[in-house]
Amino acid sequence: MYVCLCKGVTSQTVAEAVAAGASTTKKVANACGAGSDCGRCRRTVQAIIKATEAEAAGLAPHTSAKRVRRLFR
């Protein structure tokens, strides 16, 4: 699913940037462009950062992913 329409960045691309070490919205913007234009997607990018970090830490990823899906509605 597209997260950033300005740059055409998907949630998978954002998750990959986070997995590669981008731990803030600014670092994600530098890594893949999401959130670097109008900024409307920054809340969604932040939610993906939290969900990806929670999943990596072994915390309830389904709860975080559910929150991310709500942001797309």
PDB file with SEQRES, HELIX, SHEET and CRYST1 records, atoms N, CA, C and O in Angstrom:
SEQRES   1 A   73  MET TYR VAL CYS LEU CYS LYS GLY VAL THR SER GLN THR          
SEQRES   2 A   73  VAL ALA GLU ALA VAL ALA ALA GLY ALA SER THR THR LYS          
SEQRES   3 A   73  LYS VAL ALA ASN ALA CYS GLY ALA GLY SER ASP CYS GLY          
SEQRES   4 A   73  ARG CYS ARG ARG THR VAL GLN ALA ILE ILE LYS ALA THR          
SEQRES   5 A   73  GLU ALA GLU ALA ALA GLY LEU ALA PRO HIS THR SER ALA          
SEQRES   6 A   73  LYS ARG VAL ARG ARG LEU PHE ARG                              
HELIX    1 AA1 SER A   11  ALA A   19  1                                   9    
HELIX    2 AA2 THR A   25  CYS A   32  1                                   8    
HELIX    3 AA3 ARG A   42  ALA A   56  1                                  15    
HELIX    4 AA4 PRO A   61  LEU A   71  1                                  11    
SHEET    1 AA1 2 TYR A   2  CYS A   4  0                                        
SHEET    2 AA1 2 VAL A   9  THR A  10 -1                                        
CRYST1    1.000    1.000    1.000  90.00  90.00  90.00 P 1           1          
ATOM      1  N   MET A   1       0.841  -1.170   0.000  1.00  0.00           N  
ATOM      2  CA  MET A   1       0.000   0.000   0.000  1.00  0.00           C  
ATOM      3  C   MET A   1       0.892   1.241   0.000  1.00  0.00           C  
ATOM      4  O   MET A   1       1.924   1.283   0.670  1.00  0.00           O  
ATOM      5  N   TYR A   2       0.477   2.236  -0.756  1.00  0.00           N  
ATOM      6  CA  TYR A   2       1.254   3.470  -0.807  1.00  0.00           C  
ATOM      7  C   TYR A   2       1.076   4.268   0.480  1.00  0.00           C  
ATOM      8  O   TYR A   2      -0.038   4.460   0.968  1.00  0.00           O  
ATOM      9  N   VAL A   3       2.202   4.725   1.010  1.00  0.00           N  
ATOM     10  CA  VAL A   3       2.216   5.554   2.210  1.00  0.00           C  
ATOM     11  C   VAL A   3       2.385   7.010   1.792  1.00  0.00           C  
ATOM     12  O   VAL A   3       1.660   7.890   2.256  1.00  0.00           O  
ATOM     13  N   CYS A   4       3.337   7.249   0.921  1.00  0.00           N  
ATOM     14  CA  CYS A   4       3.647   8.603   0.457  1.00  0.00           C  
ATOM     15  C   CYS A   4       3.271   8.719  -1.015  1.00  0.00           C  
ATOM     16  O   CYS A   4       3.925   8.141  -1.883  1.00  0.00           O  
ATOM     17  N   LEU A   5       2.229   9.461  -1.280  1.00  0.00           N  
ATOM     18  CA  LEU A   5       1.783   9.635  -2.658  1.00  0.00           C  
ATOM     19  C   LEU A   5       2.680  10.609  -3.420  1.00  0.00           C  
ATOM     20  O   LEU A   5       2.831  10.487  -4.636  1.00  0.00           O  
ATOM     21  N   CYS A   6       3.268  11.564  -2.723  1.00  0.00           N  
ATOM     22  CA  CYS A   6       4.145  12.538  -3.382  1.00  0.00           C  
ATOM     23  C   CYS A   6       5.351  11.859  -4.018  1.00  0.00           C  
ATOM     24  O   CYS A   6       5.748  12.190  -5.135  1.00  0.00           O  
ATOM     25  N   LYS A   7       5.924  10.912  -3.297  1.00  0.00           N  
ATOM     26  CA  LYS A   7       7.138  10.237  -3.763  1.00  0.00           C  
ATOM     27  C   LYS A   7       6.877   8.816  -4.256  1.00  0.00           C  
ATOM     28  O   LYS A   7       7.792   8.164  -4.759  1.00  0.00           O  
ATOM     29  N   GLY A   8       5.647   8.326  -4.120  1.00  0.00           N  
ATOM     30  CA  GLY A   8       5.312   6.981  -4.574  1.00  0.00           C  
ATOM     31  C   GLY A   8       5.979   5.887  -3.756  1.00  0.00           C  
ATOM     32  O   GLY A   8       6.461   4.897  -4.307  1.00  0.00           O  
ATOM     33  N   VAL A   9       6.007   6.066  -2.428  1.00  0.00           N  
ATOM     34  CA  VAL A   9       6.682   5.119  -1.535  1.00  0.00           C  
ATOM     35  C   VAL A   9       5.649   4.228  -0.846  1.00  0.00           C  
ATOM     36  O   VAL A   9       4.636   4.710  -0.341  1.00  0.00           O  
ATOM     37  N   THR A  10       5.920   2.929  -0.833  1.00  0.00           N  
ATOM     38  CA  THR A  10       5.005   1.968  -0.214  1.00  0.00           C  
ATOM     39  C   THR A  10       5.376   1.700   1.239  1.00  0.00           C  
ATOM     40  O   THR A  10       6.467   2.043   1.693  1.00  0.00           O  
ATOM     41  N   SER A  11       4.445   1.081   1.956  1.00  0.00           N  
ATOM     42  CA  SER A  11       4.697   0.715   3.352  1.00  0.00           C  
ATOM     43  C   SER A  11       5.833  -0.295   3.448  1.00  0.00           C  
ATOM     44  O   SER A  11       6.591  -0.280   4.418  1.00  0.00           O  
ATOM     45  N   GLN A  12       5.958  -1.166   2.465  1.00  0.00           N  
ATOM     46  CA  GLN A  12       7.048  -2.147   2.447  1.00  0.00           C  
ATOM     47  C   GLN A  12       8.402  -1.443   2.344  1.00  0.00           C  
ATOM     48  O   GLN A  12       9.355  -1.829   3.021  1.00  0.00           O  
ATOM     49  N   THR A  13       8.488  -0.426   1.513  1.00  0.00           N  
ATOM     50  CA  THR A  13       9.729   0.330   1.358  1.00  0.00           C  
ATOM     51  C   THR A  13      10.090   1.034   2.657  1.00  0.00           C  
ATOM     52  O   THR A  13      11.258   1.060   3.045  1.00  0.00           O  
ATOM     53  N   VAL A  14       9.096   1.607   3.335  1.00  0.00           N  
ATOM     54  CA  VAL A  14       9.339   2.264   4.623  1.00  0.00           C  
ATOM     55  C   VAL A  14       9.814   1.236   5.647  1.00  0.00           C  
ATOM     56  O   VAL A  14      10.774   1.487   6.375  1.00  0.00           O  
ATOM     57  N   ALA A  15       9.152   0.084   5.708  1.00  0.00           N  
ATOM     58  CA  ALA A  15       9.542  -0.967   6.651  1.00  0.00           C  
ATOM     59  C   ALA A  15      10.966  -1.444   6.382  1.00  0.00           C  
ATOM     60  O   ALA A  15      11.712  -1.723   7.321  1.00  0.00           O  
ATOM     61  N   GLU A  16      11.345  -1.540   5.124  1.00  0.00           N  
ATOM     62  CA  GLU A  16      12.713  -1.937   4.773  1.00  0.00           C  
ATOM     63  C   GLU A  16      13.720  -0.880   5.211  1.00  0.00           C  
ATOM     64  O   GLU A  16      14.809  -1.220   5.674  1.00  0.00           O  
ATOM     65  N   ALA A  17      13.369   0.398   5.071  1.00  0.00           N  
ATOM     66  CA  ALA A  17      14.253   1.477   5.519  1.00  0.00           C  
ATOM     67  C   ALA A  17      14.433   1.422   7.031  1.00  0.00           C  
ATOM     68  O   ALA A  17      15.534   1.630   7.540  1.00  0.00           O  
ATOM     69  N   VAL A  18      13.347   1.142   7.747  1.00  0.00           N  
ATOM     70  CA  VAL A  18      13.414   1.026   9.209  1.00  0.00           C  
ATOM     71  C   VAL A  18      14.271  -0.171   9.597  1.00  0.00           C  
ATOM     72  O   VAL A  18      15.099  -0.074  10.502  1.00  0.00           O  
ATOM     73  N   ALA A  19      14.080  -1.284   8.927  1.00  0.00           N  
ATOM     74  CA  ALA A  19      14.877  -2.482   9.212  1.00  0.00           C  
ATOM     75  C   ALA A  19      16.361  -2.239   8.946  1.00  0.00           C  
ATOM     76  O   ALA A  19      17.218  -2.866   9.569  1.00  0.00           O  
ATOM     77  N   ALA A  20      16.659  -1.333   8.024  1.00  0.00           N  
ATOM     78  CA  ALA A  20      18.044  -1.001   7.697  1.00  0.00           C  
ATOM     79  C   ALA A  20      18.637   0.045   8.637  1.00  0.00           C  
ATOM     80  O   ALA A  20      19.805   0.412   8.507  1.00  0.00           O  
ATOM     81  N   GLY A  21      17.817   0.529   9.596  1.00  0.00           N  
ATOM     82  CA  GLY A  21      18.349   1.441  10.600  1.00  0.00           C  
ATOM     83  C   GLY A  21      17.722   2.816  10.683  1.00  0.00           C  
ATOM     84  O   GLY A  21      18.093   3.599  11.558  1.00  0.00           O  
ATOM     85  N   ALA A  22      16.792   3.138   9.812  1.00  0.00           N  
ATOM     86  CA  ALA A  22      16.127   4.442   9.872  1.00  0.00           C  
ATOM     87  C   ALA A  22      15.120   4.425  11.020  1.00  0.00           C  
ATOM     88  O   ALA A  22      14.069   3.792  10.916  1.00  0.00           O  
ATOM     89  N   SER A  23      15.436   5.116  12.109  1.00  0.00           N  
ATOM     90  CA  SER A  23      14.617   5.037  13.321  1.00  0.00           C  
ATOM     91  C   SER A  23      13.776   6.282  13.586  1.00  0.00           C  
ATOM     92  O   SER A  23      13.066   6.343  14.589  1.00  0.00           O  
ATOM     93  N   THR A  24      13.846   7.264  12.708  1.00  0.00           N  
ATOM     94  CA  THR A  24      13.035   8.474  12.842  1.00  0.00           C  
ATOM     95  C   THR A  24      12.415   8.801  11.486  1.00  0.00           C  
ATOM     96  O   THR A  24      12.836   8.274  10.456  1.00  0.00           O  
ATOM     97  N   THR A  25      11.412   9.674  11.498  1.00  0.00           N  
ATOM     98  CA  THR A  25      10.784  10.052  10.233  1.00  0.00           C  
ATOM     99  C   THR A  25      11.782  10.775   9.330  1.00  0.00           C  
ATOM    100  O   THR A  25      11.727  10.636   8.108  1.00  0.00           O  
ATOM    101  N   LYS A  26      12.681  11.537   9.918  1.00  0.00           N  
ATOM    102  CA  LYS A  26      13.688  12.244   9.123  1.00  0.00           C  
ATOM    103  C   LYS A  26      14.640  11.255   8.452  1.00  0.00           C  
ATOM    104  O   LYS A  26      14.998  11.430   7.287  1.00  0.00           O  
ATOM    105  N   LYS A  27      15.049  10.221   9.182  1.00  0.00           N  
ATOM    106  CA  LYS A  27      15.943   9.213   8.614  1.00  0.00           C  
ATOM    107  C   LYS A  27      15.237   8.408   7.526  1.00  0.00           C  
ATOM    108  O   LYS A  27      15.850   8.046   6.522  1.00  0.00           O  
ATOM    109  N   VAL A  28      13.950   8.130   7.725  1.00  0.00           N  
ATOM    110  CA  VAL A  28      13.178   7.434   6.691  1.00  0.00           C  
ATOM    111  C   VAL A  28      13.083   8.321   5.448  1.00  0.00           C  
ATOM    112  O   VAL A  28      13.230   7.837   4.326  1.00  0.00           O  
ATOM    113  N   ALA A  29      12.839   9.612   5.647  1.00  0.00           N  
ATOM    114  CA  ALA A  29      12.761  10.543   4.514  1.00  0.00           C  
ATOM    115  C   ALA A  29      14.075  10.563   3.739  1.00  0.00           C  
ATOM    116  O   ALA A  29      14.074  10.584   2.508  1.00  0.00           O  
ATOM    117  N   ASN A  30      15.183  10.556   4.454  1.00  0.00           N  
ATOM    118  CA  ASN A  30      16.488  10.537   3.788  1.00  0.00           C  
ATOM    119  C   ASN A  30      16.731   9.216   3.065  1.00  0.00           C  
ATOM    120  O   ASN A  30      17.356   9.191   2.005  1.00  0.00           O  
ATOM    121  N   ALA A  31      16.237   8.117   3.637  1.00  0.00           N  
ATOM    122  CA  ALA A  31      16.483   6.790   3.072  1.00  0.00           C  
ATOM    123  C   ALA A  31      15.638   6.499   1.833  1.00  0.00           C  
ATOM    124  O   ALA A  31      16.137   5.947   0.852  1.00  0.00           O  
ATOM    125  N   CYS A  32      14.349   6.875   1.880  1.00  0.00           N  
ATOM    126  CA  CYS A  32      13.476   6.476   0.762  1.00  0.00           C  
ATOM    127  C   CYS A  32      12.591   7.600   0.229  1.00  0.00           C  
ATOM    128  O   CYS A  32      11.896   7.414  -0.770  1.00  0.00           O  
ATOM    129  N   GLY A  33      12.606   8.748   0.872  1.00  0.00           N  
ATOM    130  CA  GLY A  33      11.828   9.881   0.383  1.00  0.00           C  
ATOM    131  C   GLY A  33      10.476  10.088   1.037  1.00  0.00           C  
ATOM    132  O   GLY A  33       9.899  11.170   0.928  1.00  0.00           O  
ATOM    133  N   ALA A  34       9.958   9.070   1.717  1.00  0.00           N  
ATOM    134  CA  ALA A  34       8.637   9.199   2.343  1.00  0.00           C  
ATOM    135  C   ALA A  34       8.659  10.277   3.423  1.00  0.00           C  
ATOM    136  O   ALA A  34       9.480  10.229   4.339  1.00  0.00           O  
ATOM    137  N   GLY A  35       7.768  11.232   3.314  1.00  0.00           N  
ATOM    138  CA  GLY A  35       7.670  12.302   4.295  1.00  0.00           C  
ATOM    139  C   GLY A  35       8.547  13.501   4.000  1.00  0.00           C  
ATOM    140  O   GLY A  35       8.595  14.441   4.794  1.00  0.00           O  
ATOM    141  N   SER A  36       9.240  13.485   2.874  1.00  0.00           N  
ATOM    142  CA  SER A  36      10.166  14.579   2.576  1.00  0.00           C  
ATOM    143  C   SER A  36       9.544  15.703   1.751  1.00  0.00           C  
ATOM    144  O   SER A  36      10.182  16.730   1.519  1.00  0.00           O  
ATOM    145  N   ASP A  37       8.308  15.513   1.310  1.00  0.00           N  
ATOM    146  CA  ASP A  37       7.687  16.542   0.475  1.00  0.00           C  
ATOM    147  C   ASP A  37       6.646  17.311   1.286  1.00  0.00           C  
ATOM    148  O   ASP A  37       7.008  18.259   1.983  1.00  0.00           O  
ATOM    149  N   CYS A  38       5.400  16.948   1.224  1.00  0.00           N  
ATOM    150  CA  CYS A  38       4.349  17.710   1.912  1.00  0.00           C  
ATOM    151  C   CYS A  38       4.246  17.368   3.398  1.00  0.00           C  
ATOM    152  O   CYS A  38       3.775  18.188   4.186  1.00  0.00           O  
ATOM    153  N   GLY A  39       4.682  16.164   3.791  1.00  0.00           N  
ATOM    154  CA  GLY A  39       4.665  15.775   5.200  1.00  0.00           C  
ATOM    155  C   GLY A  39       3.386  15.132   5.686  1.00  0.00           C  
ATOM    156  O   GLY A  39       3.301  14.734   6.847  1.00  0.00           O  
ATOM    157  N   ARG A  40       2.397  15.022   4.832  1.00  0.00           N  
ATOM    158  CA  ARG A  40       1.113  14.454   5.256  1.00  0.00           C  
ATOM    159  C   ARG A  40       1.238  13.006   5.733  1.00  0.00           C  
ATOM    160  O   ARG A  40       0.446  12.563   6.565  1.00  0.00           O  
ATOM    161  N   CYS A  41       2.205  12.277   5.228  1.00  0.00           N  
ATOM    162  CA  CYS A  41       2.355  10.856   5.562  1.00  0.00           C  
ATOM    163  C   CYS A  41       3.229  10.607   6.792  1.00  0.00           C  
ATOM    164  O   CYS A  41       3.428   9.451   7.166  1.00  0.00           O  
ATOM    165  N   ARG A  42       3.744  11.631   7.416  1.00  0.00           N  
ATOM    166  CA  ARG A  42       4.688  11.427   8.530  1.00  0.00           C  
ATOM    167  C   ARG A  42       4.089  10.647   9.695  1.00  0.00           C  
ATOM    168  O   ARG A  42       4.788   9.851  10.323  1.00  0.00           O  
ATOM    169  N   ARG A  43       2.813  10.857   9.995  1.00  0.00           N  
ATOM    170  CA  ARG A  43       2.183  10.075  11.077  1.00  0.00           C  
ATOM    171  C   ARG A  43       2.137   8.603  10.724  1.00  0.00           C  
ATOM    172  O   ARG A  43       2.369   7.748  11.579  1.00  0.00           O  
ATOM    173  N   THR A  44       1.842   8.304   9.478  1.00  0.00           N  
ATOM    174  CA  THR A  44       1.809   6.912   9.033  1.00  0.00           C  
ATOM    175  C   THR A  44       3.211   6.319   9.063  1.00  0.00           C  
ATOM    176  O   THR A  44       3.394   5.176   9.483  1.00  0.00           O  
ATOM    177  N   VAL A  45       4.197   7.084   8.621  1.00  0.00           N  
ATOM    178  CA  VAL A  45       5.592   6.620   8.670  1.00  0.00           C  
ATOM    179  C   VAL A  45       5.985   6.342  10.112  1.00  0.00           C  
ATOM    180  O   VAL A  45       6.626   5.329  10.391  1.00  0.00           O  
ATOM    181  N   GLN A  46       5.612   7.225  11.035  1.00  0.00           N  
ATOM    182  CA  GLN A  46       5.921   7.021  12.454  1.00  0.00           C  
ATOM    183  C   GLN A  46       5.268   5.745  12.972  1.00  0.00           C  
ATOM    184  O   GLN A  46       5.885   5.000  13.733  1.00  0.00           O  
ATOM    185  N   ALA A  47       4.039   5.488  12.573  1.00  0.00           N  
ATOM    186  CA  ALA A  47       3.350   4.262  13.000  1.00  0.00           C  
ATOM    187  C   ALA A  47       4.051   3.021  12.451  1.00  0.00           C  
ATOM    188  O   ALA A  47       4.146   2.006  13.141  1.00  0.00           O  
ATOM    189  N   ILE A  48       4.538   3.096  11.225  1.00  0.00           N  
ATOM    190  CA  ILE A  48       5.269   1.966  10.643  1.00  0.00           C  
ATOM    191  C   ILE A  48       6.585   1.760  11.378  1.00  0.00           C  
ATOM    192  O   ILE A  48       6.991   0.621  11.608  1.00  0.00           O  
ATOM    193  N   ILE A  49       7.254   2.838  11.747  1.00  0.00           N  
ATOM    194  CA  ILE A  49       8.495   2.733  12.526  1.00  0.00           C  
ATOM    195  C   ILE A  49       8.219   1.992  13.825  1.00  0.00           C  
ATOM    196  O   ILE A  49       8.930   1.049  14.170  1.00  0.00           O  
ATOM    197  N   LYS A  50       7.187   2.419  14.544  1.00  0.00           N  
ATOM    198  CA  LYS A  50       6.853   1.781  15.824  1.00  0.00           C  
ATOM    199  C   LYS A  50       6.463   0.323  15.637  1.00  0.00           C  
ATOM    200  O   LYS A  50       6.880  -0.534  16.416  1.00  0.00           O  
ATOM    201  N   ALA A  51       5.665   0.033  14.610  1.00  0.00           N  
ATOM    202  CA  ALA A  51       5.229  -1.344  14.363  1.00  0.00           C  
ATOM    203  C   ALA A  51       6.407  -2.234  13.996  1.00  0.00           C  
ATOM    204  O   ALA A  51       6.498  -3.370  14.462  1.00  0.00           O  
ATOM    205  N   THR A  52       7.299  -1.731  13.172  1.00  0.00           N  
ATOM    206  CA  THR A  52       8.466  -2.510  12.751  1.00  0.00           C  
ATOM    207  C   THR A  52       9.402  -2.752  13.921  1.00  0.00           C  
ATOM    208  O   THR A  52       9.930  -3.854  14.076  1.00  0.00           O  
ATOM    209  N   GLU A  53       9.614  -1.731  14.750  1.00  0.00           N  
ATOM    210  CA  GLU A  53      10.474  -1.891  15.926  1.00  0.00           C  
ATOM    211  C   GLU A  53       9.849  -2.846  16.933  1.00  0.00           C  
ATOM    212  O   GLU A  53      10.558  -3.650  17.539  1.00  0.00           O  
ATOM    213  N   ALA A  54       8.534  -2.774  17.123  1.00  0.00           N  
ATOM    214  CA  ALA A  54       7.849  -3.679  18.049  1.00  0.00           C  
ATOM    215  C   ALA A  54       7.948  -5.115  17.555  1.00  0.00           C  
ATOM    216  O   ALA A  54       8.166  -6.036  18.343  1.00  0.00           O  
ATOM    217  N   GLU A  55       7.789  -5.301  16.269  1.00  0.00           N  
ATOM    218  CA  GLU A  55       7.886  -6.637  15.687  1.00  0.00           C  
ATOM    219  C   GLU A  55       9.300  -7.194  15.862  1.00  0.00           C  
ATOM    220  O   GLU A  55       9.472  -8.370  16.180  1.00  0.00           O  
ATOM    221  N   ALA A  56      10.305  -6.350  15.655  1.00  0.00           N  
ATOM    222  CA  ALA A  56      11.696  -6.782  15.813  1.00  0.00           C  
ATOM    223  C   ALA A  56      12.011  -7.127  17.268  1.00  0.00           C  
ATOM    224  O   ALA A  56      12.843  -7.991  17.543  1.00  0.00           O  
ATOM    225  N   ALA A  57      11.341  -6.445  18.194  1.00  0.00           N  
ATOM    226  CA  ALA A  57      11.563  -6.694  19.620  1.00  0.00           C  
ATOM    227  C   ALA A  57      10.735  -7.867  20.133  1.00  0.00           C  
ATOM    228  O   ALA A  57      10.870  -8.264  21.290  1.00  0.00           O  
ATOM    229  N   GLY A  58       9.884  -8.418  19.282  1.00  0.00           N  
ATOM    230  CA  GLY A  58       9.058  -9.556  19.680  1.00  0.00           C  
ATOM    231  C   GLY A  58       7.810  -9.170  20.449  1.00  0.00           C  
ATOM    232  O   GLY A  58       7.203 -10.016  21.105  1.00  0.00           O  
ATOM    233  N   LEU A  59       7.419  -7.908  20.379  1.00  0.00           N  
ATOM    234  CA  LEU A  59       6.200  -7.449  21.043  1.00  0.00           C  
ATOM    235  C   LEU A  59       5.021  -7.654  20.111  1.00  0.00           C  
ATOM    236  O   LEU A  59       5.210  -7.834  18.908  1.00  0.00           O  
ATOM    237  N   ALA A  60       3.842  -7.631  20.630  1.00  0.00           N  
ATOM    238  CA  ALA A  60       2.602  -7.884  19.883  1.00  0.00           C  
ATOM    239  C   ALA A  60       2.530  -7.109  18.566  1.00  0.00           C  
ATOM    240  O   ALA A  60       1.963  -6.017  18.536  1.00  0.00           O  
ATOM    241  N   PRO A  61       3.092  -7.647  17.474  1.00  0.00           N  
ATOM    242  CA  PRO A  61       3.078  -6.909  16.212  1.00  0.00           C  
ATOM    243  C   PRO A  61       1.687  -6.733  15.629  1.00  0.00           C  
ATOM    244  O   PRO A  61       1.435  -5.757  14.923  1.00  0.00           O  
ATOM    245  N   HIS A  62       0.769  -7.670  15.913  1.00  0.00           N  
ATOM    246  CA  HIS A  62      -0.578  -7.556  15.354  1.00  0.00           C  
ATOM    247  C   HIS A  62      -1.301  -6.323  15.878  1.00  0.00           C  
ATOM    248  O   HIS A  62      -2.116  -5.734  15.167  1.00  0.00           O  
ATOM    249  N   THR A  63      -1.012  -5.927  17.108  1.00  0.00           N  
ATOM    250  CA  THR A  63      -1.628  -4.727  17.668  1.00  0.00           C  
ATOM    251  C   THR A  63      -1.119  -3.491  16.938  1.00  0.00           C  
ATOM    252  O   THR A  63      -1.910  -2.628  16.557  1.00  0.00           O  
ATOM    253  N   SER A  64       0.182  -3.398  16.740  1.00  0.00           N  
ATOM    254  CA  SER A  64       0.763  -2.247  16.062  1.00  0.00           C  
ATOM    255  C   SER A  64       0.345  -2.199  14.599  1.00  0.00           C  
ATOM    256  O   SER A  64       0.040  -1.128  14.075  1.00  0.00           O  
ATOM    257  N   ALA A  65       0.328  -3.348  13.940  1.00  0.00           N  
ATOM    258  CA  ALA A  65      -0.076  -3.389  12.537  1.00  0.00           C  
ATOM    259  C   ALA A  65      -1.533  -2.961  12.392  1.00  0.00           C  
ATOM    260  O   ALA A  65      -1.902  -2.312  11.412  1.00  0.00           O  
ATOM    261  N   LYS A  66      -2.350  -3.322  13.360  1.00  0.00           N  
ATOM    262  CA  LYS A  66      -3.759  -2.930  13.341  1.00  0.00           C  
ATOM    263  C   LYS A  66      -3.867  -1.408  13.397  1.00  0.00           C  
ATOM    264  O   LYS A  66      -4.692  -0.814  12.702  1.00  0.00           O  
ATOM    265  N   ARG A  67      -3.041  -0.784  14.219  1.00  0.00           N  
ATOM    266  CA  ARG A  67      -3.039   0.672  14.313  1.00  0.00           C  
ATOM    267  C   ARG A  67      -2.609   1.297  12.986  1.00  0.00           C  
ATOM    268  O   ARG A  67      -3.179   2.300  12.558  1.00  0.00           O  
ATOM    269  N   VAL A  68      -1.622   0.716  12.345  1.00  0.00           N  
ATOM    270  CA  VAL A  68      -1.166   1.224  11.056  1.00  0.00           C  
ATOM    271  C   VAL A  68      -2.289   1.147  10.036  1.00  0.00           C  
ATOM    272  O   VAL A  68      -2.499   2.094   9.277  1.00  0.00           O  
ATOM    273  N   ARG A  69      -3.012   0.037  10.005  1.00  0.00           N  
ATOM    274  CA  ARG A  69      -4.121  -0.107   9.054  1.00  0.00           C  
ATOM    275  C   ARG A  69      -5.195   0.952   9.291  1.00  0.00           C  
ATOM    276  O   ARG A  69      -5.802   1.443   8.339  1.00  0.00           O  
ATOM    277  N   ARG A  70      -5.432   1.308  10.558  1.00  0.00           N  
ATOM    278  CA  ARG A  70      -6.447   2.323  10.864  1.00  0.00           C  
ATOM    279  C   ARG A  70      -6.076   3.677  10.264  1.00  0.00           C  
ATOM    280  O   ARG A  70      -6.956   4.447   9.878  1.00  0.00           O  
ATOM    281  N   LEU A  71      -4.796   3.968  10.183  1.00  0.00           N  
ATOM    282  CA  LEU A  71      -4.365   5.251   9.639  1.00  0.00           C  
ATOM    283  C   LEU A  71      -4.678   5.381   8.153  1.00  0.00           C  
ATOM    284  O   LEU A  71      -4.779   6.492   7.632  1.00  0.00           O  
ATOM    285  N   PHE A  72      -4.833   4.244   7.469  1.00  0.00           N  
ATOM    286  CA  PHE A  72      -5.111   4.271   6.045  1.00  0.00           C  
ATOM    287  C   PHE A  72      -6.589   4.450   5.741  1.00  0.00           C  
ATOM    288  O   PHE A  72      -6.946   4.675   4.585  1.00  0.00           O  
ATOM    289  N   ARG A  73      -7.446   4.360   6.722  1.00  0.00           N  
ATOM    290  CA  ARG A  73      -8.891   4.482   6.485  1.00  0.00           C  
ATOM    291  C   ARG A  73      -9.320   5.902   6.401  1.00  0.00           C  
ATOM    292  O   ARG A  73     -10.504   6.178   6.205  1.00  0.00           O  
TER     293      ARG A  73                                                      
END                                                                             
